[in-house]
Amino acid sequence: MKKILAAIVVALALGGLPLSAKVIATVNGYPITLKDANAFVKKATKGRATYNMLKKKDKDRVIKALAADKLIMEEAKKEVPKKDQDLIITQAYIRMHFKELMKKAKKSLSARQKAMAIADVWVRKHAMDIEVSDEEIQKAYDKNKKFFKNKKTGKIVPLEKVKPIIAMQLKQKKFVEQLMKEAKIEKGSKGLKKSAATASKAPEGKSGIYVVKSGDSLSKIAKQYKTSVATLRKLNNMGDKAMIKVGQKLKVPSKQ
């Protein structure tokens, strides 16, 4: 017991910190510990060295590098809101474990959930170019004010804070309405058989113009017209990453 008490007294005399927590430098008052330095050196040397094994000039370089990291991290922590920090940390974790999470998601999600996730991104992408007026946004906000309450204060969130959300919702709604105008709904299996039969035939283009329908892709249209995707892109002045939209008119090679 006396030996234990003696050890505690010595530890307190040295500052009460374990060796790994020993402060070896500071930057603007922020501590840089031996533990920080050892972790840095271990990573840089792939475990072949520790901070104390380095020469003075190399130790100075390590401290300088750690000082920059420490200063940036501490200042950022003070300025970035806590809720944003949590989101950033989550995103970093996802990037680090992406492959593992992707495998887990494929196993965990149902076929419908997977399809809906893909559809959500697809709708958002195509809805981006649709225009909505400030008047439409204001009308939607006034109609749904009860859904824009701050859970903590119970007060209605100002329009300017939720404007981008409302705008995107309206864009998506318009896109879906536009998409459904081109859709043909038939009850029973008759429509399914008819669609399958129609899909196997090349569409009737008029004067070299084809109107994009739901489910179309450039590769599908190119196949139907016995041409290539590159040719279609060239005919329509489309970039390599340009996407087609339902209702869009495309120039296609004349049928032989």
C-alpha angles and dihedrals in degrees: 000000000000090000091051092050090048091052091051091050091051091048091052091048090055092052102277093265127124115243092254090057094051111133110235098173144352135219117202087339095308113125125239109200134203087245090059091049094048092049090050094048093044091055094044094049096035091243097311097115147024130217094259091055092063128096118250095259091051091048088053090053091050092050091048091052092046091047091058092048093046094048094048093046096047095045092046091050089057096049104037111081116247094242090054091048090056091051092048091049090050091050091049090051091050091051091050094048099030099127093045092048092046092056091047092049093052090053097041103044122077121235090257093050090051092048092048092050091053091044091052092056091044093051092047091051094051094040093057093083095049114104125227125183128232087243091058091048092049091049092050091047093051091047095050103033092128089066092056098065122134104240093215101045100024089225125132112259111240117256094244091062095052098031095103091050093050091045092054092047090053092047091052092047091052092047092052091048089051091048093051092051087069093044124099115206119200127177121235128009097302093089091049093055091045092050091050091051093047093048091060091059126074113252119253104252119197118219092340093306124123124189112218114240133196111286095024124133131181091250091052093049091045090053092049091052094041093241138106134267089239090057092050091049091050093048091052099038091241124161123233092262099038115125129212123235134210109268093021116138115229130191110235132183113271113259117252 
